[in-house]
Amino acid sequence: MSSQEYIDAAGKETGIEVWRIEESELAPIPKKFYGTFYNGDSYVILSTKELKSCGFEWNVHFWLGEKTEQVEAGAAALWAVTVDDEVAGGAAVQHREVQGHESKAFISLFKKGLIYEEGGVASGFNHVEPNDYSEVNRLLWVRGKNPVRCTQVACSWDSLNKSDCFILDVGNDIYTWCGEFSTVWERTKANEMARAIRDDERGGRAEVHIIDAGEVRCPEKLCPVLGDDIPDEIPDEAPEDAPAKKGAPRSGAGKLFKVSGESGDVEYSMIAEEGPYEQSMLEDENVFVLASADGPAIYVWKGKNSSAEERSQAIDYCNQYMEKNDLPAHTQFEIMPQFAESAMFKQFFADWQDLDETDGMGETHTVGSVAKVEHEEFDALSMHVTPETAAEFGMPDDGSGEKKVFRIVESEREEVSEENWGVFYSNECYIISYTYDTPKGKPESYIYYWLGNSAGTASETATAFQVVQLDKEEFDGDALQVRVTEGKEPNHLIAMFNGGMAIMQSGSYCEAEPRNALFQIRLNRANQVKAFETEFSATALNSNDTFFAVCEGDSDYGFGGDCFAWFGTGADDKEKEALAKFAEKIGVENITEINEGEESDEFWEFLGGQEEYFKLPRKQEKTRLPRLFECSMATGNFVAEELLGVLHQSDLNPANVMLLDAWNTVFVWIGEESSEDEKEQTLEAAKQYLATDPAGRKGIPIVQVKQEKEPITFTGFFAGWDEEFWLNATNFEYENDS
């Protein structure tokens, strides 16, 4: 078949297709060798995903080996453009990949990891499919976190070191040799890779053996491959020029440029020097470049109405930007048309809204000028059957467990009486301890600590200290600690108070000064309701919600008299029910109900006069995929290296602290083998992570999770969580000669 025939048949179903460049044409690679790349070659990879809304999503990658010839590299880039044009009609995202510096999107395509082989098509090396593998002799150096990269090295004892793992592949037998200073996590990954070679390349027709590297001795049959001169000592460390054991670097801050090539030379006009950016900055008649001086990627966004000439020169824009800023040759490119933006690109924009995004959860219908959200019924009983639901909503149970509530008074804990549960004052800090039984009868405990926006640093510091003390006293240090800032309350915390909580701007229990106040009442995705005090003015109204305008009075909360309940056209019936309960709690009885558009003069006068207020439909954020990072502060600076692809339990490294970003919550997972310094700095690490977030998120709840005490709201983000995994991970059967 010709290259054109391969392209004509491509991109018709979910999956990937890989071609190698041979004499400037496309040559297909057998599926069993997907993930294996010769360092002297260039490849084109098409990733196709069928969408629920019908149609497909495509990504085209061209991969360049470190020793590939310029002619092959140029052909790969041209074929990538051709595949995009003819398969996706120009709607694919194009990626430039360089060996050892691949993008996250590329790495996620190869679940077993990447294998780099020496040679290439020009030197006669081919992906062959023999029935007899007895002639295969290669030593693979397993290094890296996620992805695992296996690099072919000389078959010699001199290639080994005690800090890494190696795979000796002799065809019908595959040996994993794990250095005595390698971690359990690295040994697990090496074993997984060896099994992948057996299952994929050999079709199951090979045996995997694990060698105990604590002894230099080795089965005699390996000597013909590695040599008979077995050394007395093997180096403890890898060579100084070894590639770093690192995951993909987190994308740093970038600069946004508008590109013009009308004068013949590419001109870059600065639009914004730092993020987070606004989506409105991108004009559909232009092409934009988003890049930083230190990489790791250059993003090119092609507006739908930009000229064909400008769109066709996207790769040239990247190359010229690299040259002008002296970026390394391995810098990644990501080129995308409008409406096909990648997740990595969209993370730089705080207000990104996709074309097909609805204005609420589930179906919407129009009431006046506002789309009213039809909320789904949230079934707490299903959470342990489907952990993904528990993780998505942040609900380990339905909130009906045992709890105690404390507020911080003069740096000490003071218990709050039950009749005041669920009411929080912005000038105070609170601690909520909570325990429930899992379906297996195992008790699980949480300590939430809530920090009011005007509480002050001294009160926040005292609260953190009291949380640690309470954990030690009541839960032997085993509770999950959750830091919550005002306005960012997790669903589970709200659920503890019968699905509703209220936030007052000032005062305290039984000490509130009489005053008029306006409360906004809002229903969230998990059907929990929160009432929070807002500015006492008509400008604070919002057509999407319910509002409660209360008059000063002599109740314990300082309210009473005649009050107003105002229902926006997008308000939900559950908000109305919550208003009635809230009114009873704060001692208010005389309530006049008003629907939006039917306000009386008395209502406007009470709020200080009629004013303009927010009437547009509220946009519901799409569910964001979780992101996992391995954290280090060894250099004194916070470093977060991202692990890629579908998340599995084996991605969690017991020797380190891991950070799981679930967008609305950040989990800090503390491995049992992590250092004391890392354990002590976990909260600071999470704060620094959020402080450097390109999307500019503020006040996100932070949950500290200890290894083997993970809640379902954490485990639900990982495919096939196994409670026995940590025990089984160390149970290797080693083969020793005697």
N, C-alpha and C positions, 0 to 999 in steps of 0.2 A: 504493500500500500504506500501511497505517496503522503507527504506531510499534509497536503490539503484534504486527503481522504480521512486521515486521523482527526483533523480538526472538525470536519463535517459530522463525524460520529460522536464527538465529545460533548460533555456538559449536559447530558440528557437525564441523569439520575444522580442522587446524592452519593458523594464519594470523591476520591481523588484520582487523577490520571497523571502519570509521570513520563516525560520524554527526555532523552539525552540528545544533545546536539552532536550529530555525526555528519561531517562534510557539509556543514551549514544546513542540514535538514533535521526533521524530528524523527527520532527512533524510540518506539515505546519500550518501557522497562517492565518486565514481569512483576506482578503484584507482590510476589514473595520477596522481592528485593527492595520494596519501598522502604525508604529510610536509610539505605546504603548509597553512599555517594563517593565517586572517585575524585581525588583532589586535583586531577588534571583535566577535569571535564566541566561542562556547563549543562544545566538542566532547565526545563520548563515544567512547572507543576500547576495543574488546574484543579481547584477545589470547588465542588458544586454542592449546594445545599438547597433542597426543596423546601419552600416556605409553606406555612399553614394557610396563608392567604392565596395559595396557588402561585405558580411561577417559581423562579429559581434565584438564588443569590450566588454570585461567582467571585472567586479571588484567583488571580493569576500571579504566580511567583516565578522569577527566574533566578536560579541559584548558580553562583560562580565559585568554583573550587579555587583554592589559594594558588594553584599552579596552572590554572586554565589559560589557554592562549587568547589573545585579544580578539582574534577573528571569531572564535567560538563564543566569547562573552558578548560581542556585538550581535551575533546571530541570535543568541538567546533573548536579548532585549527586543530585537525586531519581532521574533516569533511570539513573545509575550503580548506585544501590541496587536499582532494579527489574531491571536486567540481571543483577546478581549473584544476586538471589533467584530469577528465573525461568529463567535459563540455567544457572547453576551451583548452584542450590539453596542459596545462601548460602555456598558454599565458595570463592568467588573472593577474591583480595586486591584491595582498592579503593585507588586512588591519586588524590590531588588534585595536579594539575599547574598551574603558573602560567608564563606565557610568559617565557622567558629563565632559568628556574630549574627546569627539568624534572628528574625523577628519573632515575637510571641505567636503571631498568627501562624507562621510557618511551623514552628516547633510543635504546636498543638496538633498538627496533622499526623504526626508520627508518634504514637503512644508508647512504643517500646524505646524510643530514643533515636539517636543518630549515630551511624557508623561511617567513619571516614576511611576509605581504602586508598593505598598508594597507586599512582598510575592514572591511566585514562585511555580513551579510545585511540588517541594518536600513538600510544606506545603498545597497543595491541591488547589492552585489558578489557574484558567484556563480562557482563552479567550472564554467566553460563548456567545451564541446568543439567548437570550430569546426574546419572543414576548412581554412580560410584563416587563418593566423596572422600575416598582414601587419600587422594593427592592434595587435599586442602591442608595447608599448614600456615596458620597466621596467629599472631599474638596481638590482642586488642587491649589497649590501655583504657580502662573505664575511669572517667573523671567528670566531675561536674555534679550539680545538684538536680535541677530540673530546667532543661533537659539533661539526661545522661548522654554524654558524647563519648563514643568509643573510637579511638584513633589507632590505626595499625602502626605497630612499631616493630623493630627487628626482633626476630625469634631468638632471643638470647637471655641468659640469666642476668646480664648487665642491664636489661630494660626494666627489671623489677625494682620496686621499693616498698617499704613496709607501711607507708601511709596511704597507699592506693590499692585498688582491686584490678585484677587482670583476667582476661578470658583467653585461654589457649584453645584454639579451635583446630583440631586435627581431623575434621571431617565427620567420622562416625562417632567420635567422642569429643565432648566439649567440657573443658575443665575451668572452673572459676577458682582463682588463687587470690585470697583476700589478705592483705597485709595486716599484721597484728595491731597496727595503730589506726587502721581504718575503722570507721564507725559502723554500728549495726545498720544504720540507714543505708550507708554506701554498700555494705555487703548484700543487703536485701535487693538493691537496685542492680547490682552485678548479677545476682542469681536470676532476677527477672529477665535481664538482657540475654543471658545464656539460654534460658528456656524459650525466649522469643526467637532466637536463631534456630534452635531445634525445631520449633513448631512451624515457623514461617519458611525459612530457607530449606530446611531438610524434610519438611512435611512430617515431622514426628519421628523420622528414622535416624535418630542419634541419641546418645546417652549423655546426661549432664552429671558431672562429678564435682564435688566441692572439696578443695584441698585445704588442709589446716596449715596456714602460713606461720603459725607459731613455731613450727619446725621448718628448717630449710629443706629437709628431706622431701622427696617427691617420688611417686611411682616411677620405676625404671623406664617404662615406655615413653616418658616425656623427655628423657635425656637425648634421644635421637633428634628431637626438635629444638630443645634449648641448649643442647651441648652436654658432653659428659663431664666437663670440668665444673662441678657444682661448687659455688663459692662458700666459704665458711661464714661470711657475713653478707647480708643484703642491706643497702643503704636505708636508714630510717626515713629520710625525707625524699621527696621528688626533686628532680633537677631544678636549678634556679630559674631556668627559662621555660618551665612547665606552664601550661595555660592555667589561669586561676580557677579555683573551685568556686564558681559563682553561677547564680541564675541570671536571668535577664535583668539588666538595670532598669530601675523605675524611671519612667519618662520624667525629665526635669522640666523646668520652666522654659518656655519658648517665646519667640517673637513672631508676630503676624505681619506679613508683607503682602501688598498687592503687586502683581507682576505685570509688566508691560514689555512687549518685544517689538513694538511698532517701528522704532527707530533703527532696528537691525541689531542693536545691543540690548541684552536683557537688563531692564531696570527694576529695582526693588524699592517700593515706597512703603515706609514703615506705617502700619495702621495702629498697632499697639505694641508696647515694649514688654509687657508682662500680662499674665492672665490673673484671674479667670476672664475669658473673653465673652462677648455677647454674640449670639448667633446672627444678629442683625448686621454685624460687621461684614459678613460675607455677602457680596453682591453677585447676583446670578449672571451678570454680564461680564464678569471678570474671573481671572485665575488668581489664587492666593497660595502663598507658601507659608507654612508654619514650621519653624525650626529654631534650634538653639545652637549656640557656639560650640557646645560640647556634645551634641548628638543626644541620644543614639540614632535618631531617625529624622528625615526630612519628609514632611507631609505636603502634598500638592492637592489642592481642592479646585476642581474645574466647574465653574458655574454653568448652568444649563444653556445660558444664552451667550457664553463667551465664544469668541471666534474659533473656527475649526483650526486655524493656524496656531493659535495660542494653545489649544488643547493638545495638538499633536507635538508640541515642543516641551511637554511636561518633563521628560527625562533630561532634556537639555537644561531646563531651569535648575533641576537638582544638581547636575554636574557643575554648572557655573557657580551655584551657591557654595558647593563644596570647595571649589577652587578659590573663590573670593575669601572664604573664611578658614581656609587651610584645615578642612576637616579630614579625618583619616579615610583611606580608600574603602574601608569596610562599613562606612556609614550606610544605614538602611534607607531605602526610598519607599514611600507609600503614596501611590497616585490614585485619586478617587474622583468620580464624577459626583455632582450634586445629587442627593437622595440615596447615595450608596456609601455614606461615610462610615468609617470603621469605628469601633468602640474606643480604640486608642486615640483617635482624632477627637471624638466627641467629648472625651474626658476633660479637655481644656476649656470647655464652655459650660458655664454654670447654669445656663437657662436652655440647654439644648432640647428642642422639641421635634420629634420625627413627624414626617408627613402623615403617617397613618395612626398617630397617637390620638387616643380618645380624650375627651375632657373629663373623664372620671373612670371609676372602676366598673366594668361591665357595660351594659347598654345604656344609652342616654336618650332622653326625649326632651323636646323643647317646651319650656313653660315661660311665656313671655320672651325675654331675650336671654335667658339663662338655661344652660343644659343641666337638667336635674339628674344627679347620679343615682342609679339604682344599685344599692349596696347588696353584695352577696351575703347570704347567711353564713356566719362563721361557726363551724362545728368544732368545738374544743375537743370532743371525744375522739375525733378522727386523727388527732395530732400524733399519737404514738403509732398509729397504723401507717400514717404517711409522714415520716419525719421531715420531708421537704416542706410540708405545710407549716409545721412547727417552726422551722428555720425561717421561712419566708415572713411569717407574721410575728416572730419573736415570742411565741407562746408555748412554754414548756408544759403548762396545764391551764386550767380555766380560771386560776386566781383564787380558788376557794380554800386554799391551805391555811395553816396557822401563821399568824403574823403578829408583830409588835411594831409600834411606831414611836420613835423618839425624836425630839427636837434638841438642838444644841443651845444650851443656856450657860453663859459664862464658861465655855469650853468643856462643859460636862453634858452627859446624856440625861434628858428628862423625859420620862414616858408620857405619851399623849393619850388622853382618855378616849375610849372607843367612840363616844358621840362626836368627836372632832376628827375622826379618821377621814382622810380624803380631802381635807382642806389644808392648803399650804400657803404660807405667806412669803412673798418675794424677798423680804428682808431677813429671812431665817434659813437655816439649813436643817435637813431632816435625815434620819436613818430609819430604814424599814427592813426588819429581818423577816424572812419568809421561809417556811418549810412545807413540803408536800411529799407524798409517797408516789413513786413511779408505779406503773402497772405491775412491776415485778416485786413491789413491796419495799423497795429501797428508798430511804429518806434522802431528799435532795434539798439543799439549803441555798438561799440567796441573801445577800445583803445589798440593798439599794441605798445609795446616799445621794440625796437630792440637794442641789446647790442653788439657792435663790439668786436672782440676778443682782440684787442689791444687798446681799448678805455681808459682803466684805471678805478680804483675804484671811483675816484672823479666824473668822468663823469657819471658812472652808478648810483651813489647816487643821483646826480642832476636830472637824468632822472626819477628815481622813484618818487622824490618829485614833479617834473613837471607833471607827470601822474596824481597824486592825485589832484593837482591844476586844471588841465584841466578838469578832471572829474567833479569837483565841479562847475567850471565856466560854462561849456557847457552842462553838462548832469545831473546836480543835484545829482551827485554821483551814478547814475544808470547804467553807462556803464560797460561792461565786460572788465576787465583789463587782458591783455595777455602778459606775460613776454616771450620774444624770445631771444635766444642767437644765434650768428652767426653760420650758418651751420645747424640749426634745425628749419628752417622756416616752419610754417604750410602751408598747401595747400591754405587756404583762403587768407593769406597774399600775396602769390605769385599771386593769381588770381586777386587781386585788380589792378595789373599793367599789364593788358591785358595778363595775363597768363605767364608773364616772369619778372624776376628781375636779377640784376647783382651785384656782390660784388667785389669791388676793394680793394687791399691790403693796399694802402696808398694814401694820397693826400686829395683833397676836390674839390668841384665844382669850375671850372674855375681857380683852383690854382694847378693843377696837373703838376708835372715835366715830361717832355718827357722821355719815357722809352719803352723798349721792354717788352712784357708781353704775358703770355700763359693763356688762359681761357678754362676751362672745362665746357661743356654744356650738361646738363642732364635733361631728361624727367622723371617726377614722375608718381605715380599711378593715379593721378587725371588729367593727361595731362597738368600739369603746368611745365614750363621750367625755370631752373635757370642756370645762367652763373657765375662761380666764378673763381677768379684768383688763379692760382696754381704756383708751382715752375717752373721757366723758364728753363726746361730741358726735354730731350726726355724720361727720366725715369718717368715723370709724366703722360705720355700717358696711355690710357686705352681702350682696344678693344671694350668695351661696349658703349662708348660715342663718342661725337663730340668735337673737340678741335679747338680753334681759336688762331693762333700765330700771334700777331700784332706787327708792327714795330713802333718805336717812330716817332712822328710827331708834327704838330703844331695845332691840334684840341684842343677844350676846355678840353678834357680828356688826352691830351698828346700823341695821337696816329696819325698815318697816313702812307703814303708810301705803299710799297708792302707787302701784308700779305698772310697767308696761312690758308685755312680751311681744317682740317684733319678729315676724317670720318672713325671711327672704324667699323669693320665688324658687330658689334652689334648696331650701331647707328640707331636712328629712324628718319624718314623723318621730323617729327615735330621739331627735334633738328636742322635740316638743315634750316628750315624756321625761327626758332628763331635766328640762327646765322646771317641771312641776316638782320633781324630787329635790332639786337644788333650792327652790323657793321654800319648801317645807323645812329644809335643813337650816337655812339662814333666818327663818322666822318671818317670812313674808306671805301675806294671805290675799290681799286685795290686788288682783292682777287684771289689767285690761289687755285683751289679745288683739293684735293688729297685724293684718297681712300687708306685705309690701304693695305700695300703690294706693292704700286706703288709710293713710296716716291722718290723724286729726291735728288741728292747730295746737291743741293741748300737748300732744306728743312732741311736736317740733319745738315748742316753747320750753318743754322740760329739758331737752337736750341743748338748749341755747340757740335754737334757730335751724331752719332747713339748710342743708349744705349738699354739695355733690359727694357721692361715695362710690365705692367699687361695685360695678354691675356686670363685669365680664365673667364668663364661665371660668371656674378654676380648672387648671390643667393638671391631670393626674400623671405623676411620674411613672414611666415604665419600670418594670422590675429590672434591676441591674444584676448582672452576673457577679458572684463573689470573686474576690481576688486574694490570693495567698502570698505572703511575703515571709522570707526568713530574715530575721533582724539581727543587727550587730551594732554595738557601740564601742568596739575594741579600739578604734582609732580616736575616740573622743567625739566623733561625729556620728550622727544617726545614719545608718545605711540600711535600706530595705531592698532585698533582691527578690524579684517576683518569680514564683513557680507557676508553670503554665499548663494549659489544657484542663481536662476534666479533673476535678479535685478528688484525690484518693487519700485514705488514711496513711498510706505509706509515704506521702509527701511531708508528713509532720516529722521533724527531726528531733528526737529526744535530747540531743546535745545542745539545742538552741531554743530561743524564744521565737515563736511564729506569730504573725499578725494576719488575721482574716478580716478583710474589709467587706462587710455585707451592705455597704452604702449607708443604711440608716443606723447601723450598729458596727462598732469595731471590736473584735474579739482579740485578746492577747492570750495566746496558748503558751504555757510554761512547761517546757520539757523537763523531765526528772533529772536529766544529766546537765542541764544548763548551769552556768556559773552563778554564784551568789550575787555577783555584781549585776548580771543580766536580770536575775529575778527581782532585785531591788529597784531596777530602773525600768521595769515593764510599763508602768503607768506613764512615765516621762517619755518612753519610746513611742507609745500610742499618741500622746499629745503632739510630739514632734512630727509624727507621720501626718496627722491631720493639718498641722501648721504648714507643711510643705505640699499639701494637696493642690494640684492645678485647678480644681473645681471650686476651691475656696469654701469648703464646708466648715461650719462652726457648730460647736456644742454637741457633737455626735456622742451618744452614750458609748462608754468603754466598759467591756466585760472582761474580767480576768478569769481564765480557765486553766486548771491544772491537769496535767496528763493523767489519764485514767479516771478523771472525775468530770468528763465532758457532759454538758447537758444536751438534750435533744435539739435545742435551738442552735447548737453548734454542730452536732454530728449530722444533722439533716442536710448540710451543705456538701457532704462527702458521699461519694457513691459507695454503697455496700459497706457501711460502717460495721466493724466486727469488734465486740467487746473483749474478745480473747486475742486480738491482734498483737498487742504488745508482748504477751507471753509467747505466742507462736513465732514472732519475728526473730527471736534469738535461738530458736530450736533448730539449728542447722545440724545435719548429719555429716560429719567430716570424714574424709577418706585419707588414711595415713598408711604409709608403708611400715612394715614392722621389721 
